[in-house]
């Protein structure tokens, strides 16, 4: 009993830190977007990074408790983990915006010298990496939902929860399939094995999948990647098997 009270005390303190950390993150996030000059913005972005690191450490602790068999009701832990991951995604957006602006400034002087084909390739590459990140975020959300269902179960899942579990697992597998495909396309693009125009052909269908795959009446284009010449050859040779790029660490 004493051990249980001690553990609950640790959890309560951790969740209090999460609430405080999220509030601080929100305040800094507003300062980043209201900054009037680049020096201010850089300072606030550095502060934002420090705060997200603190939240990530709290998330790691929460994940260990979720995996533990000592805690029966994990709903608060799961809710706070998702709360932290939402802030992590917001930070990633700020980080991407900063890198994009820095890249734009560096490339501004050389814009006239840049090969138009290279610009198209860079745009295709940026779109692929952004799409992979969006799919990875959905993967984490599906995994979190599955963990939540497992944490709430008693001896076994009822029919409704089992159906939801199966649905999330199917979506999870489908997202992983698309991540693998897009990573392979990205590798082909980097090695000049595919043209930017070919990548652009799949853009609408991929974006439609990312935006609408969670809708009940969603219908997927099963031939989405057929226009990418050489994709199947790369996958069969095994060189298309890349490590998944995770948003969260």
TORKOL-4160 file (C-alpha; in steps of 0.2 Angstrom, whole numbers, padded with zeros to 4 digits, m for minus):
249
<pt num="1" X="0000" Y="0000" Z="0000"/>
<pt num="2" X="0014" Y="0012" Z="0004"/>
<pt num="3" X="0023" Y="0008" Z="m0012"/>
<pt num="4" X="0007" Y="0012" Z="m0021"/>
<pt num="5" X="0004" Y="0028" Z="m0013"/>
<pt num="6" X="0023" Y="0033" Z="m0017"/>
<pt num="7" X="0020" Y="0028" Z="m0035"/>
<pt num="8" X="0004" Y="0038" Z="m0036"/>
<pt num="9" X="0013" Y="0053" Z="m0028"/>
<pt num="10" X="0027" Y="0052" Z="m0042"/>
<pt num="11" X="0014" Y="0051" Z="m0055"/>
<pt num="12" X="0004" Y="0066" Z="m0048"/>
<pt num="13" X="0020" Y="0077" Z="m0047"/>
<pt num="14" X="0025" Y="0072" Z="m0065"/>
<pt num="15" X="0007" Y="0076" Z="m0072"/>
<pt num="16" X="0008" Y="0093" Z="m0063"/>
<pt num="17" X="0025" Y="0096" Z="m0072"/>
<pt num="18" X="0017" Y="0092" Z="m0088"/>
<pt num="19" X="0003" Y="0104" Z="m0085"/>
<pt num="20" X="0016" Y="0118" Z="m0080"/>
<pt num="21" X="0027" Y="0113" Z="m0095"/>
<pt num="22" X="0013" Y="0114" Z="m0108"/>
<pt num="23" X="0007" Y="0131" Z="m0101"/>
<pt num="24" X="0025" Y="0138" Z="m0102"/>
<pt num="25" X="0027" Y="0130" Z="m0120"/>
<pt num="26" X="0011" Y="0139" Z="m0125"/>
<pt num="27" X="0017" Y="0156" Z="m0118"/>
<pt num="28" X="0034" Y="0154" Z="m0128"/>
<pt num="29" X="0025" Y="0148" Z="m0143"/>
<pt num="30" X="0015" Y="0164" Z="m0144"/>
<pt num="31" X="0031" Y="0174" Z="m0141"/>
<pt num="32" X="0039" Y="0166" Z="m0156"/>
<pt num="33" X="0024" Y="0170" Z="m0167"/>
<pt num="34" X="0023" Y="0188" Z="m0161"/>
<pt num="35" X="0042" Y="0192" Z="m0161"/>
<pt num="36" X="0045" Y="0208" Z="m0170"/>
<pt num="37" X="0063" Y="0204" Z="m0176"/>
<pt num="38" X="0074" Y="0189" Z="m0180"/>
<pt num="39" X="0085" Y="0191" Z="m0164"/>
<pt num="40" X="0069" Y="0190" Z="m0153"/>
<pt num="41" X="0062" Y="0175" Z="m0163"/>
<pt num="42" X="0079" Y="0165" Z="m0162"/>
<pt num="43" X="0079" Y="0168" Z="m0143"/>
<pt num="44" X="0061" Y="0162" Z="m0141"/>
<pt num="45" X="0064" Y="0147" Z="m0153"/>
<pt num="46" X="0079" Y="0142" Z="m0142"/>
<pt num="47" X="0068" Y="0143" Z="m0126"/>
<pt num="48" X="0054" Y="0133" Z="m0135"/>
<pt num="49" X="0067" Y="0119" Z="m0139"/>
<pt num="50" X="0073" Y="0119" Z="m0121"/>
<pt num="51" X="0055" Y="0117" Z="m0115"/>
<pt num="52" X="0050" Y="0103" Z="m0127"/>
<pt num="53" X="0066" Y="0094" Z="m0121"/>
<pt num="54" X="0059" Y="0094" Z="m0104"/>
<pt num="55" X="0042" Y="0088" Z="m0110"/>
<pt num="56" X="0050" Y="0074" Z="m0119"/>
<pt num="57" X="0059" Y="0068" Z="m0104"/>
<pt num="58" X="0042" Y="0068" Z="m0094"/>
<pt num="59" X="0034" Y="0059" Z="m0109"/>
<pt num="60" X="0048" Y="0045" Z="m0107"/>
<pt num="61" X="0043" Y="0043" Z="m0089"/>
<pt num="62" X="0025" Y="0042" Z="m0093"/>
<pt num="63" X="0028" Y="0029" Z="m0107"/>
<pt num="64" X="0037" Y="0018" Z="m0094"/>
<pt num="65" X="0022" Y="0019" Z="m0082"/>
<pt num="66" X="0010" Y="0015" Z="m0096"/>
<pt num="67" X="0020" Y="m0001" Z="m0100"/>
<pt num="68" X="0021" Y="m0005" Z="m0082"/>
<pt num="69" X="0008" Y="m0018" Z="m0074"/>
<pt num="70" X="0008" Y="m0009" Z="m0058"/>
<pt num="71" X="m0004" Y="0004" Z="m0064"/>
<pt num="72" X="m0022" Y="m0001" Z="m0068"/>
<pt num="73" X="m0030" Y="0015" Z="m0074"/>
<pt num="74" X="m0019" Y="0022" Z="m0087"/>
<pt num="75" X="m0031" Y="0035" Z="m0094"/>
<pt num="76" X="m0023" Y="0050" Z="m0087"/>
<pt num="77" X="m0006" Y="0044" Z="m0092"/>
<pt num="78" X="m0011" Y="0041" Z="m0110"/>
<pt num="79" X="m0020" Y="0058" Z="m0111"/>
<pt num="80" X="m0005" Y="0067" Z="m0105"/>
<pt num="81" X="0006" Y="0058" Z="m0117"/>
<pt num="82" X="m0005" Y="0063" Z="m0131"/>
<pt num="83" X="m0004" Y="0081" Z="m0124"/>
<pt num="84" X="0015" Y="0081" Z="m0124"/>
<pt num="85" X="0015" Y="0074" Z="m0142"/>
<pt num="86" X="0004" Y="0088" Z="m0148"/>
<pt num="87" X="0016" Y="0101" Z="m0142"/>
<pt num="88" X="0030" Y="0091" Z="m0150"/>
<pt num="89" X="0022" Y="0091" Z="m0167"/>
<pt num="90" X="0019" Y="0110" Z="m0165"/>
<pt num="91" X="0037" Y="0112" Z="m0161"/>
<pt num="92" X="0042" Y="0102" Z="m0177"/>
<pt num="93" X="0031" Y="0114" Z="m0187"/>
<pt num="94" X="0040" Y="0129" Z="m0180"/>
<pt num="95" X="0057" Y="0120" Z="m0183"/>
<pt num="96" X="0052" Y="0116" Z="m0201"/>
<pt num="97" X="0047" Y="0134" Z="m0204"/>
<pt num="98" X="0063" Y="0141" Z="m0197"/>
<pt num="99" X="0073" Y="0129" Z="m0208"/>
<pt num="100" X="0063" Y="0133" Z="m0223"/>
<pt num="101" X="0066" Y="0152" Z="m0221"/>
<pt num="102" X="0084" Y="0150" Z="m0218"/>
<pt num="103" X="0085" Y="0139" Z="m0234"/>
<pt num="104" X="0076" Y="0153" Z="m0243"/>
<pt num="105" X="0088" Y="0167" Z="m0237"/>
<pt num="106" X="0103" Y="0157" Z="m0242"/>
<pt num="107" X="0096" Y="0152" Z="m0259"/>
<pt num="108" X="0090" Y="0170" Z="m0263"/>
<pt num="109" X="0106" Y="0176" Z="m0269"/>
<pt num="110" X="0109" Y="0161" Z="m0280"/>
<pt num="111" X="0091" Y="0159" Z="m0286"/>
<pt num="112" X="0095" Y="0165" Z="m0303"/>
<pt num="113" X="0109" Y="0153" Z="m0305"/>
<pt num="114" X="0099" Y="0138" Z="m0299"/>
<pt num="115" X="0094" Y="0125" Z="m0312"/>
<pt num="116" X="0075" Y="0125" Z="m0314"/>
<pt num="117" X="0076" Y="0105" Z="m0313"/>
<pt num="118" X="0085" Y="0106" Z="m0297"/>
<pt num="119" X="0072" Y="0118" Z="m0290"/>
<pt num="120" X="0058" Y="0105" Z="m0295"/>
<pt num="121" X="0068" Y="0091" Z="m0287"/>
<pt num="122" X="0070" Y="0101" Z="m0271"/>
<pt num="123" X="0052" Y="0105" Z="m0270"/>
<pt num="124" X="0047" Y="0086" Z="m0273"/>
<pt num="125" X="0060" Y="0081" Z="m0259"/>
<pt num="126" X="0052" Y="0093" Z="m0247"/>
<pt num="127" X="0035" Y="0087" Z="m0251"/>
<pt num="128" X="0040" Y="0069" Z="m0249"/>
<pt num="129" X="0048" Y="0072" Z="m0232"/>
<pt num="130" X="0033" Y="0082" Z="m0226"/>
<pt num="131" X="0021" Y="0069" Z="m0231"/>
<pt num="132" X="0032" Y="0055" Z="m0222"/>
<pt num="133" X="0031" Y="0066" Z="m0206"/>
<pt num="134" X="0012" Y="0068" Z="m0207"/>
<pt num="135" X="0010" Y="0049" Z="m0210"/>
<pt num="136" X="0022" Y="0046" Z="m0195"/>
<pt num="137" X="0012" Y="0057" Z="m0184"/>
<pt num="138" X="m0004" Y="0047" Z="m0188"/>
<pt num="139" X="0006" Y="0031" Z="m0185"/>
<pt num="140" X="0009" Y="0037" Z="m0167"/>
<pt num="141" X="m0009" Y="0042" Z="m0165"/>
<pt num="142" X="m0015" Y="0025" Z="m0170"/>
<pt num="143" X="m0002" Y="0016" Z="m0159"/>
<pt num="144" X="m0008" Y="0028" Z="m0144"/>
<pt num="145" X="m0026" Y="0023" Z="m0148"/>
<pt num="146" X="m0021" Y="0004" Z="m0148"/>
<pt num="147" X="m0012" Y="0006" Z="m0131"/>
<pt num="148" X="m0027" Y="0015" Z="m0124"/>
<pt num="149" X="m0038" Y="0001" Z="m0129"/>
<pt num="150" X="m0026" Y="m0012" Z="m0122"/>
<pt num="151" X="m0024" Y="m0002" Z="m0105"/>
<pt num="152" X="m0043" Y="m0001" Z="m0103"/>
<pt num="153" X="m0046" Y="m0020" Z="m0106"/>
<pt num="154" X="m0050" Y="m0032" Z="m0092"/>
<pt num="155" X="m0048" Y="m0051" Z="m0096"/>
<pt num="156" X="m0052" Y="m0048" Z="m0114"/>
<pt num="157" X="m0059" Y="m0034" Z="m0126"/>
<pt num="158" X="m0078" Y="m0033" Z="m0129"/>
<pt num="159" X="m0084" Y="m0035" Z="m0147"/>
<pt num="160" X="m0084" Y="m0016" Z="m0150"/>
<pt num="161" X="m0067" Y="m0013" Z="m0143"/>
<pt num="162" X="m0060" Y="m0027" Z="m0153"/>
<pt num="163" X="m0067" Y="m0020" Z="m0169"/>
<pt num="164" X="m0060" Y="m0003" Z="m0165"/>
<pt num="165" X="m0043" Y="m0012" Z="m0162"/>
<pt num="166" X="m0044" Y="m0021" Z="m0178"/>
<pt num="167" X="m0048" Y="m0005" Z="m0187"/>
<pt num="168" X="m0033" Y="0005" Z="m0179"/>
<pt num="169" X="m0021" Y="m0010" Z="m0183"/>
<pt num="170" X="m0027" Y="m0010" Z="m0201"/>
<pt num="171" X="m0024" Y="0009" Z="m0203"/>
<pt num="172" X="m0007" Y="0007" Z="m0194"/>
<pt num="173" X="m0002" Y="m0006" Z="m0207"/>
<pt num="174" X="m0008" Y="0004" Z="m0221"/>
<pt num="175" X="0001" Y="0020" Z="m0215"/>
<pt num="176" X="0017" Y="0010" Z="m0213"/>
<pt num="177" X="0015" Y="0004" Z="m0231"/>
<pt num="178" X="0014" Y="0021" Z="m0238"/>
<pt num="179" X="0029" Y="0027" Z="m0227"/>
<pt num="180" X="0039" Y="0013" Z="m0235"/>
<pt num="181" X="0034" Y="0018" Z="m0252"/>
<pt num="182" X="0037" Y="0036" Z="m0250"/>
<pt num="183" X="0054" Y="0033" Z="m0242"/>
<pt num="184" X="0059" Y="0022" Z="m0257"/>
<pt num="185" X="0053" Y="0036" Z="m0269"/>
<pt num="186" X="0063" Y="0048" Z="m0260"/>
<pt num="187" X="0078" Y="0037" Z="m0261"/>
<pt num="188" X="0075" Y="0036" Z="m0280"/>
<pt num="189" X="0073" Y="0055" Z="m0282"/>
<pt num="190" X="0090" Y="0058" Z="m0272"/>
<pt num="191" X="0099" Y="0045" Z="m0284"/>
<pt num="192" X="0091" Y="0053" Z="m0300"/>
<pt num="193" X="0081" Y="0036" Z="m0302"/>
<pt num="194" X="0065" Y="0046" Z="m0304"/>
<pt num="195" X="0060" Y="0063" Z="m0310"/>
<pt num="196" X="0051" Y="0076" Z="m0300"/>
<pt num="197" X="0037" Y="0076" Z="m0313"/>
<pt num="198" X="0034" Y="0058" Z="m0308"/>
<pt num="199" X="0033" Y="0062" Z="m0290"/>
<pt num="200" X="0021" Y="0076" Z="m0293"/>
<pt num="201" X="0009" Y="0063" Z="m0301"/>
<pt num="202" X="0006" Y="0054" Z="m0285"/>
<pt num="203" X="0004" Y="0071" Z="m0275"/>
<pt num="204" X="m0015" Y="0073" Z="m0275"/>
<pt num="205" X="m0018" Y="0055" Z="m0271"/>
<pt num="206" X="m0005" Y="0054" Z="m0256"/>
<pt num="207" X="m0012" Y="0071" Z="m0249"/>
<pt num="208" X="m0030" Y="0064" Z="m0251"/>
<pt num="209" X="m0025" Y="0048" Z="m0241"/>
<pt num="210" X="m0017" Y="0058" Z="m0227"/>
<pt num="211" X="m0031" Y="0070" Z="m0226"/>
<pt num="212" X="m0046" Y="0058" Z="m0228"/>
<pt num="213" X="m0040" Y="0040" Z="m0224"/>
<pt num="214" X="m0048" Y="0041" Z="m0207"/>
<pt num="215" X="m0065" Y="0045" Z="m0214"/>
<pt num="216" X="m0078" Y="0031" Z="m0214"/>
<pt num="217" X="m0082" Y="0031" Z="m0233"/>
<pt num="218" X="m0064" Y="0033" Z="m0239"/>
<pt num="219" X="m0059" Y="0024" Z="m0254"/>
<pt num="220" X="m0040" Y="0022" Z="m0258"/>
<pt num="221" X="m0032" Y="0022" Z="m0275"/>
<pt num="222" X="m0024" Y="0005" Z="m0276"/>
<pt num="223" X="m0014" Y="0010" Z="m0291"/>
<pt num="224" X="m0006" Y="0025" Z="m0283"/>
<pt num="225" X="0012" Y="0021" Z="m0286"/>
<pt num="226" X="0010" Y="0013" Z="m0303"/>
<pt num="227" X="0017" Y="0028" Z="m0312"/>
<pt num="228" X="0033" Y="0028" Z="m0302"/>
<pt num="229" X="0044" Y="0018" Z="m0314"/>
<pt num="230" X="0058" Y="0007" Z="m0306"/>
<pt num="231" X="0049" Y="0008" Z="m0289"/>
<pt num="232" X="0045" Y="m0011" Z="m0289"/>
<pt num="233" X="0063" Y="m0015" Z="m0294"/>
<pt num="234" X="0071" Y="m0006" Z="m0280"/>
<pt num="235" X="0059" Y="m0014" Z="m0267"/>
<pt num="236" X="0063" Y="m0031" Z="m0274"/>
<pt num="237" X="0082" Y="m0028" Z="m0273"/>
<pt num="238" X="0080" Y="m0024" Z="m0255"/>
<pt num="239" X="0088" Y="m0007" Z="m0257"/>
<pt num="240" X="0072" Y="0002" Z="m0254"/>
<pt num="241" X="0071" Y="m0004" Z="m0236"/>
<pt num="242" X="0075" Y="0012" Z="m0226"/>
<pt num="243" X="0074" Y="0016" Z="m0208"/>
<pt num="244" X="0058" Y="0025" Z="m0204"/>
<pt num="245" X="0060" Y="0043" Z="m0200"/>
<pt num="246" X="0051" Y="0046" Z="m0183"/>
<pt num="247" X="0044" Y="0063" Z="m0178"/>
<pt num="248" X="0045" Y="0058" Z="m0160"/>
<pt num="249" X="0061" Y="0052" Z="m0151"/>
